[in-house]
């Protein structure tokens, strides 16, 4: 039998492992993508490895999508997230990364982890093969 303290600690920690895992997966993906993005630029043009605005926005989108499993709401949330990312990309740094990162966060929030991994690898490959100045 479980004690009263074990019940409360189990209730408090329920879901935190999943939330931290989502954050870690998105952080590693953005670290790899940010490295590939900066690789083609001159040292003076490199904004930073991890774009924090992208990390926070993508993580928020993934957490919101975790609460909606099926129906029309996830599609609406993904569409609004990608449109907001397109608007932010026009004025911010890392212009070419906003929409792909929002799509990554949408895949991660929907639970498609293998698709998330494959899209991350595809983005890295495209960034490694593209010229840095034309982005």
N, C-alpha and C positions, 0 to 999 in steps of 0.2 A: 504494500500500500504506500501511496505517496503521502508525504507530510504536507501540512498546510503551506509551508514555505516553498516547497517544490512546486506546488500548484500555482502560486503567485509568480514565481520566477519564470515558470514555463509560459504563463499568460503574458508576462511582460516581454519576453524575448521572442514570442511567436511572430514570425514574419521578418524579423530583423536580419536574419541570415540571408534571406532572399533579397532584401533591399541592399545590403552590403555587397552581395554577389553581383547584382545589376550594376552598381556603381563601379565595382572593380572591373567588370567586363568592358563597360563603356570607357573607363579611364585608360585601360590598356589599348583598346582600339584607337582612341584619340591620340595616345602617345605614339603609336606606330604610324598613324596617318599624318600626324603633325611632323614627325621626323621625315617622312617621305615628302611632305609639302616643302619643308625647309631645305631639303637636300639640293634642289635645283636653283636656289637663290644665293645671291652674294651674302656674305656675313653681315653687311650693313643693312640688308633688306629683310633679314629674318625676324619675324615678329615674336616668336617664342614657340616652344615645342608643343605645349598643351594649351590650346585656346580655351580659357576658363569660361567664357561666355557660352561657347558651344557645349561644354561639358555640363554646365548647370541647366541650360535650356533642353538639351537632349535627355538629361536625367529626369527632368520634370515631365517631359513628354512620355518617357518610358513608365514612370510611376503612375501617371494618369491613365495610360492604356492598360496597366495591370488590373485596374478596377473594373474595366468593361470587357467582358469576355466575347460576346457575340452581339449581333444586331447592327443597327445603323450608326450608333454612337462612335464606335472605333473608327469607322471610315470618315466621319465628320471631323473627329479629333485629329486624325492624320492629315486630312486635307487642310485644315486650319493651321496645323503645325508647319506644314511644308510652305504654305503661303506666307506665313509670318517669317519663316526662315528666308524666303526669297526677298522679302522687303528688307530684312535686317542685313542681308548679304550685300545689298547695294550701297550701304553706308559704312559697314564695318570692315575690320580686317579679316583675313582668311576668307575672302569673298567666295572662292570656289568650293569651300567645304561645308557651307551651311546646309544646303539641300541634301547632299549625301549623308551628312551626320544625322539629320532629322529622319531620313529614311532608315538609317541604322538603328536609331532610337525607337522608331516605330516597329521594326522587326523584333528588337529586343523586348519591347513592352508587350508585344503580341505573343511572345513565347516561341518565336521561330529562331532558335539559337543557331542552328546549322546555316540557315539563310543569312543570319547576321555575320557569321564567320566567313562565309563565301563572299558576301558583299564587301566586307572589310578587306579581304585579300584582293578582290578586284579593284577596289579604290586604291590600295597601295600599289598595285601593278600599274595602273593608269598614271598615278602620280610619279612613279619611278621612270616611266617611259616618256613622259611629256616634258616639254621644255619649261624651265622655271619662269622665264620672263613673260611668257604668253598667257599666264594664268590670270 
